[in-house]
Amino acid sequence: MEAVIHKQIETLFNILPRWTELKDNFHEITIFQDINWIESWWHYKSKQKKITPYIVEIKQGNNTIGIVPLYCSYKKIGSFLFRILKPIGSDLSDYLFPILSKEFSHEKQLSLAFEKILEDKSSWDFIEWVDIPEHSFFDSFLNNHLLKKSSLIERNITHNCPFLNLSRDIEEVKLKFDEKFLKDIHYKIRKLNRKGEINFTKVLTEHEIEPVMNKLFKFHCQRWEEKNTPSRFRNSEERKQAIIAAKNLFKSNLLHLTYLSHNNEIIAVHFGMSDGDKLYYYIPAFDVKFGKYSVGNILVYNLILQACREGSGIFDFLRGNENYKKQWGTFNKFNVRYVFFNHSLKSWLFKSIYFTYNSKYLKLYNQKFIKNRLLAE
C-alpha cells in the first residue's frame, strides 16, 4: 500500500468512482462525495479564486483504494503568503470525508495518507478540515490517532445538523412533531385550500430543472432583500453554479428538487438531494406573499411525507440550529472542525495569528481591528 500526491484536478476525476460504486464500497459516503457534485464545485470555485488541487491517492498495487481530496488556497498577511489545505467541497458541502474503501482498514489508509501529507510539509502551512460529522470514522481516527499525539492539531465542535428518523408508517412519524405546530400546519393548509388547489410536485425531467431553480432564486432574493446579508443568488455566477450542480446531481439520480404550487402558481421550492436512504434539506425558498400561510413549513411537511413514501430512513436538515427544525422532533448531531500546523517557521507564524484572531477575548473586544489590520488580504 502506498500514498501518492497529485496536483492535477483531472487525476481526481479519473480515479473517483461513480456514485453506485461509492455508495456500496466506501466508508460513510454522502452525496457531497459524488463525482458530479465535486465537479460542479470545482468548476465554480476555481473560477472564483486561485486554487490548486492537492489529491492524495492511496493505492494497493495498481488499484486506487482511497482518496483524500484536498485543494490549496492562498492567504496573504502582510508580506507573507500562506498556503492553506482544505477539503474539496468546502463551503457548499455539509459533510466532508476522505473516500476510503471498505475492503481495507481505514486506520491504515488514513495513517498512510497523513504521513505523506506531513512529509510534504514544504507544500503547505496550515490545514483546515471542516464539516466532519462528530463520532464518524474520520473524526474518531483524527481524535484518537493524531490529536492526542500532537499539540499542532486542534478540534472544535461547530455546526449542529439536526435530523429526523423516518419510517414508512407516516402516522408514527407525525407523532414526533410538536402537536400545536402540526395543528397550525393543517389549519394553514385548509385556509389555502379554500382559496384554491395546493399541489406538491417533484421534478422528474432535466428540462424542468432550470425554470424551477429560477423560481427558487427569485424567492430567495425577495426573502433576503431587507436583511444585512442579501441572497447570494443576486449574483449570476451563483445562480449558474446552482443550476449546474442541480443538473449534475440529476445525472447521478441524486437530485430531489420539489415545489409547492397553489392554483398552478409555484409558491415554494426546495433544492435538495436524496440517496434513497437520506433526504437532505439543502436550500428552500418561498414566495413572501404567502408567508402568512407558513408555506415553508407546508413544504417541509410534504417533503417529510414524500421521504417516508420513498423509503428514506432519515430526513437530514443539514447545518443550522434554527428553532423551527426542533418542532419536527429532530435529534441533534454536530460537525467538528480540525486545524493542523507543521513545524515550519511560516506555519508557526500562522498559528500565532490564528489563535490570536480566534481568542475569545479578541472576538469580544478587538476582532474588528485584527481582521482589518492583520488578516487583510
C-alpha positions as CSV (number, residue, x, y, z in Angstrom):
1,M,0.0,0.0,0.0
2,E,1.3,3.5,-0.9
3,A,0.2,7.1,-1.0
4,V,0.8,9.4,-3.9
5,I,0.1,13.2,-4.1
6,H,-1.3,14.6,-7.3
7,K,-1.6,18.2,-8.2
8,Q,-3.8,18.0,-11.3
9,I,-7.6,18.0,-10.9
10,E,-8.0,15.7,-13.9
11,T,-6.4,13.0,-11.7
12,L,-9.3,13.2,-9.3
13,F,-12.0,12.8,-11.9
14,N,-10.1,9.9,-13.4
15,I,-9.8,7.9,-10.2
16,L,-13.0,8.9,-8.3
17,P,-15.6,6.2,-8.6
18,R,-19.2,6.8,-9.7
19,W,-22.0,7.1,-7.2
20,T,-23.2,3.4,-7.3
21,E,-19.7,2.1,-6.5
22,L,-19.0,4.8,-3.9
23,K,-22.2,4.1,-2.0
24,D,-21.7,0.3,-1.9
25,N,-17.9,0.0,-1.4
26,F,-16.7,3.1,0.5
27,H,-16.9,4.2,4.2
28,E,-19.7,6.7,5.3
29,I,-20.2,8.3,1.9
30,T,-22.7,11.1,1.4
31,I,-23.9,12.8,-1.7
32,F,-21.3,15.5,-1.1
33,Q,-18.6,13.0,-2.3
34,D,-20.5,12.3,-5.6
35,I,-18.2,12.9,-8.6
36,N,-20.8,15.2,-10.3
37,W,-21.2,17.3,-7.2
38,I,-17.5,17.7,-6.8
39,E,-17.0,18.5,-10.5
40,S,-19.6,21.3,-10.3
41,W,-18.0,22.6,-7.1
42,W,-14.5,22.7,-8.7
43,H,-15.8,24.4,-11.8
44,Y,-17.4,27.1,-9.6
45,K,-14.6,27.5,-7.0
46,S,-11.7,27.6,-9.5
47,K,-13.4,30.5,-11.3
48,Q,-13.8,32.4,-8.1
49,K,-10.2,32.5,-7.0
50,K,-6.8,30.9,-7.5
51,I,-6.8,27.3,-6.1
52,T,-4.7,24.3,-6.9
53,P,-5.6,20.6,-6.4
54,Y,-3.8,18.5,-3.8
55,I,-5.1,15.0,-4.2
56,V,-3.7,12.1,-2.0
57,E,-4.3,8.8,-3.7
58,I,-4.0,5.6,-1.7
59,K,-3.0,2.6,-3.8
60,Q,-2.9,-1.1,-3.4
61,G,-0.8,-2.3,-6.3
62,N,-2.4,-0.7,-9.4
63,N,-5.8,-0.1,-7.7
64,T,-7.0,3.1,-6.1
65,I,-8.5,2.2,-2.7
66,G,-8.6,5.6,-1.1
67,I,-8.7,9.3,-2.0
68,V,-8.1,12.3,0.3
69,P,-9.4,15.2,-2.0
70,L,-7.8,18.5,-0.9
71,Y,-7.1,21.8,-2.5
72,C,-4.7,24.6,-1.7
73,S,-5.8,28.2,-1.3
74,Y,-3.7,31.2,-0.6
75,K,-4.0,34.0,2.0
76,K,-1.7,37.0,2.1
77,I,-1.0,38.5,5.6
78,G,1.4,41.4,5.4
79,S,4.3,40.3,3.3
80,F,3.7,36.6,3.8
81,L,1.7,34.3,1.5
82,F,0.3,31.3,3.4
83,R,-0.8,28.1,1.8
84,I,-3.9,26.5,3.3
85,L,-5.1,23.0,2.5
86,K,-8.9,22.4,2.7
87,P,-11.1,19.5,1.6
88,I,-12.7,19.8,-1.9
89,G,-16.3,20.8,-1.4
90,S,-15.7,23.3,1.4
91,D,-18.4,26.0,2.0
92,L,-21.1,24.4,-0.2
93,S,-21.0,20.9,1.3
94,D,-22.2,19.9,4.7
95,Y,-20.3,16.6,5.3
96,L,-16.7,16.2,4.1
97,F,-15.0,12.9,4.2
98,P,-11.9,11.2,2.7
99,I,-13.0,8.5,0.3
100,L,-11.8,5.1,1.6
101,S,-12.5,1.5,0.5
102,K,-14.3,-0.7,3.0
103,E,-12.1,-3.6,1.9
104,F,-9.1,-2.2,3.7
105,S,-8.5,-0.8,7.2
106,H,-9.5,2.9,7.2
107,E,-6.9,3.5,10.0
108,K,-4.2,2.1,7.8
109,Q,-5.3,4.1,4.8
110,L,-5.6,7.4,6.8
111,S,-2.3,6.9,8.6
112,L,-0.5,6.4,5.3
113,A,-2.2,9.5,3.7
114,F,-1.4,11.8,6.6
115,E,2.2,10.5,6.8
116,K,2.5,11.5,3.2
117,I,1.0,14.9,3.8
118,L,3.3,15.6,6.7
119,E,6.3,14.5,4.7
120,D,5.3,17.1,2.2
121,K,5.0,20.0,4.7
122,S,7.1,22.3,2.5
123,S,4.0,22.5,0.3
124,W,1.5,23.8,2.9
125,D,1.4,25.9,6.1
126,F,-2.0,25.1,7.5
127,I,-4.7,22.5,7.1
128,E,-8.4,23.3,7.9
129,W,-10.8,20.4,7.6
130,V,-14.3,21.5,8.4
131,D,-17.7,19.7,8.5
132,I,-16.6,16.3,9.7
133,P,-19.6,14.5,11.4
134,E,-18.9,14.0,15.1
135,H,-18.1,10.4,16.0
136,S,-17.7,9.4,12.4
137,F,-14.9,7.1,11.4
138,F,-12.8,10.1,10.3
139,D,-13.4,12.1,13.5
140,S,-12.6,9.0,15.6
141,F,-9.3,8.5,13.7
142,L,-8.2,12.1,13.9
143,N,-9.2,12.3,17.6
144,N,-7.6,9.0,18.7
145,H,-4.6,8.8,16.4
146,L,-3.5,12.3,15.7
147,L,-4.9,14.8,18.1
148,K,-3.7,13.1,21.3
149,K,-0.2,12.9,19.9
150,S,0.3,16.4,18.7
151,S,-0.1,20.0,20.0
152,L,-0.1,21.1,16.4
153,I,-3.7,19.9,15.9
154,E,-6.9,21.4,17.3
155,R,-10.5,20.1,17.3
156,N,-13.7,22.2,17.7
157,I,-17.4,21.3,17.6
158,T,-19.0,23.6,15.0
159,H,-22.4,23.3,13.4
160,N,-25.5,21.4,14.6
161,C,-27.1,19.3,11.9
162,P,-30.5,18.2,13.2
163,F,-32.1,15.1,11.7
164,L,-35.4,13.3,11.9
165,N,-35.8,9.5,11.9
166,L,-38.4,8.3,9.5
167,S,-40.3,5.1,8.7
168,R,-42.9,4.0,6.2
169,D,-45.5,4.4,8.9
170,I,-46.3,8.1,8.3
171,E,-48.7,8.4,11.2
172,E,-45.9,7.1,13.5
173,V,-43.6,9.8,12.2
174,K,-46.2,12.5,12.7
175,L,-46.3,11.7,16.4
176,K,-42.8,13.1,16.7
177,F,-43.9,16.6,15.5
178,D,-44.9,19.3,18.0
179,E,-48.6,18.8,18.4
180,K,-49.5,22.6,18.3
181,F,-47.1,23.1,15.4
182,L,-48.7,20.3,13.4
183,K,-52.3,21.6,14.0
184,D,-51.2,25.0,12.8
185,I,-49.8,23.5,9.5
186,H,-53.1,21.7,9.0
187,Y,-55.0,24.9,9.7
188,K,-52.9,26.8,7.1
189,I,-53.4,24.1,4.5
190,R,-57.2,24.3,5.0
191,K,-57.1,28.1,4.6
192,L,-55.1,27.8,1.3
193,N,-57.4,25.0,0.1
194,R,-60.4,27.3,0.5
195,K,-58.7,29.7,-1.9
196,G,-57.6,27.1,-4.5
197,E,-55.8,23.9,-5.1
198,I,-52.5,23.0,-3.5
199,N,-50.1,20.6,-5.2
200,F,-46.7,19.2,-4.2
201,T,-44.6,18.2,-7.2
202,K,-41.2,16.5,-7.6
203,V,-39.1,17.4,-10.7
204,L,-38.6,14.3,-12.8
205,T,-37.1,15.6,-16.0
206,E,-34.0,17.6,-16.7
207,H,-35.7,20.3,-18.7
208,E,-37.8,21.2,-15.7
209,I,-34.8,22.0,-13.5
210,E,-33.8,25.5,-14.8
211,P,-37.3,27.1,-14.6
212,V,-37.9,25.7,-11.1
213,M,-34.5,26.8,-9.9
214,N,-35.1,30.3,-11.3
215,K,-38.2,30.4,-9.1
216,L,-36.1,29.4,-6.1
217,F,-33.6,32.2,-6.9
218,K,-36.4,34.8,-7.2
219,F,-38.0,33.8,-3.8
220,H,-34.6,33.6,-2.1
221,C,-33.6,37.1,-3.3
222,Q,-37.0,38.5,-2.2
223,R,-36.8,36.9,1.2
224,W,-33.3,38.3,2.0
225,E,-33.7,41.7,0.3
226,E,-34.1,43.6,3.5
227,K,-31.5,41.6,5.5
228,N,-28.0,42.5,6.3
229,T,-26.7,39.6,4.2
230,P,-28.5,39.7,0.9
231,S,-29.1,36.5,-1.1
232,R,-26.1,35.1,-2.8
233,F,-28.3,34.4,-5.8
234,R,-28.3,38.0,-6.7
235,N,-25.0,37.1,-8.4
236,S,-25.4,35.5,-11.8
237,E,-22.4,33.2,-11.2
238,E,-24.0,31.8,-8.0
239,R,-27.2,31.1,-9.9
240,K,-25.3,29.4,-12.7
241,Q,-23.4,27.3,-10.3
242,A,-26.5,26.1,-8.5
243,I,-28.2,25.1,-11.8
244,I,-25.1,23.2,-12.9
245,A,-25.0,21.5,-9.5
246,A,-28.6,20.5,-9.8
247,K,-28.2,19.1,-13.3
248,N,-25.1,17.2,-12.3
249,L,-27.0,15.7,-9.3
250,F,-29.8,14.7,-11.7
251,K,-27.2,12.8,-13.8
252,S,-26.3,10.7,-10.6
253,N,-30.0,10.3,-9.8
254,L,-29.4,12.2,-6.5
255,L,-31.4,15.4,-7.2
256,H,-34.5,16.0,-5.1
257,L,-36.0,19.2,-6.5
258,T,-39.6,19.8,-5.4
259,Y,-42.1,22.7,-5.3
260,L,-45.4,23.6,-3.8
261,S,-48.0,25.3,-6.1
262,H,-51.3,27.0,-5.5
263,N,-53.7,27.3,-8.4
264,N,-50.8,26.3,-10.7
265,E,-48.6,29.1,-9.3
266,I,-45.3,28.0,-7.7
267,I,-45.2,29.4,-4.2
268,A,-42.3,27.4,-2.6
269,V,-39.3,25.5,-3.8
270,H,-36.8,23.1,-2.3
271,F,-33.4,22.2,-3.9
272,G,-32.3,19.1,-2.1
273,M,-30.8,15.7,-2.5
274,S,-31.7,12.1,-1.8
275,D,-29.6,8.9,-2.0
276,G,-32.5,6.6,-1.1
277,D,-31.5,6.3,2.5
278,K,-31.5,10.0,3.4
279,L,-33.2,13.1,2.1
280,Y,-31.0,16.2,2.6
281,Y,-32.8,19.5,3.2
282,Y,-30.4,21.9,1.4
283,I,-31.8,25.2,0.0
284,P,-35.5,26.1,0.5
285,A,-37.3,29.3,-0.6
286,F,-40.8,30.6,-0.7
287,D,-42.9,33.4,-2.1
288,V,-43.1,36.1,0.7
289,K,-46.6,36.9,-0.5
290,F,-47.7,33.6,1.0
291,G,-45.7,33.9,4.2
292,K,-48.8,34.2,6.4
293,Y,-49.8,30.7,5.3
294,S,-46.4,29.2,6.5
295,V,-45.8,27.7,3.1
296,G,-42.2,27.0,4.1
297,N,-43.5,24.7,6.8
298,I,-46.1,23.2,4.5
299,L,-43.3,22.4,2.0
300,V,-41.2,20.7,4.7
301,Y,-44.3,18.7,5.8
302,N,-44.8,17.4,2.3
303,L,-41.1,16.7,1.9
304,I,-41.1,14.5,5.1
305,L,-44.2,12.6,3.9
306,Q,-42.6,12.1,0.5
307,A,-39.4,10.9,2.1
308,C,-41.4,8.3,4.1
309,R,-43.2,7.1,1.0
310,E,-39.8,6.8,-0.8
311,G,-38.4,4.6,2.0
312,S,-35.8,7.1,3.3
313,G,-34.7,6.4,6.9
314,I,-33.6,9.9,7.7
315,F,-34.6,13.5,6.9
316,D,-31.4,15.4,7.3
317,F,-31.9,19.2,8.0
318,L,-28.1,19.7,7.4
319,R,-26.3,22.7,9.0
320,G,-28.2,25.2,11.1
321,N,-29.7,25.4,14.6
322,E,-32.9,27.2,13.6
323,N,-35.7,26.8,16.1
324,Y,-38.2,25.6,13.5
325,K,-36.2,22.4,13.0
326,K,-36.8,21.4,16.6
327,Q,-40.6,21.4,16.1
328,W,-40.3,18.4,13.7
329,G,-39.0,16.2,16.5
330,T,-35.4,16.2,15.4
331,F,-32.3,14.9,17.2
332,N,-29.1,16.9,17.3
333,K,-25.8,15.8,15.8
334,F,-22.8,18.0,15.3
335,N,-20.0,18.6,12.9
336,V,-16.4,19.1,14.0
337,R,-13.5,21.1,12.6
338,Y,-9.8,20.2,12.7
339,V,-6.9,22.5,12.1
340,F,-3.3,21.3,11.6
341,F,0.0,23.1,11.7
342,N,3.5,21.9,11.0
343,H,7.0,22.7,12.3
344,S,7.9,25.2,9.7
345,L,8.5,28.9,10.6
346,K,5.7,30.1,8.4
347,S,3.3,27.6,10.0
348,W,4.2,28.7,13.5
349,L,3.7,32.3,12.4
350,F,0.3,31.5,11.0
351,K,-0.6,29.5,14.2
352,S,0.2,32.6,16.3
353,I,-2.0,34.8,14.1
354,Y,-4.7,32.2,14.0
355,F,-5.0,31.7,17.8
356,T,-4.8,35.5,18.3
357,Y,-7.6,36.1,15.9
358,N,-9.8,33.3,17.4
359,S,-9.2,34.0,21.1
360,K,-12.4,34.7,23.0
361,Y,-11.1,37.9,24.3
362,L,-10.4,39.4,20.9
363,K,-13.6,38.0,19.5
364,L,-15.5,40.1,22.1
365,Y,-13.4,43.2,22.2
366,N,-11.0,43.6,19.3
367,Q,-11.7,41.3,16.4
368,K,-12.5,44.1,14.0
369,F,-9.0,45.5,14.4
370,I,-7.4,42.1,13.9
371,K,-9.5,41.4,10.9
372,N,-8.8,44.8,9.2
373,R,-5.1,45.0,10.1
374,L,-3.7,41.5,10.4
375,L,-5.9,39.4,8.1
376,A,-6.3,41.9,5.3
377,E,-5.9,40.1,2.0
